[in-house]
C-alpha cells in the first residue's frame, strides 16, 4: 500500500535522505512512534541507526521533526 501525504508536507521535508521511502508502504526504515502528544510531538523508537535530518535524540528515544512522518502517523496511525 502506498501512502499519500500533502504537497505541503513533502515540500517542508526538503532534507529527506531516504527519498521518501516511507511512502512506498514497505516501512523498512520507518521509525516507530511510541508516543504522540496533540498530533504535534512524536517520540520515536528507531529500527535503524542511519542518518535522518529530522530525528533528534530526546531522553531514551528520539524526537521526530519530519513533516511527512508526522502526517503519516496522524493520518494512518503508522
Secondary structure, 3 states (H helix, E strand, C coil): CCCCCCHHHHHHCCCCCCCCHHHHCCCCCCCEEEEEECCCEEEEECCCCCCCCCEEEECCEEEECCHHHHHHHHHHCC
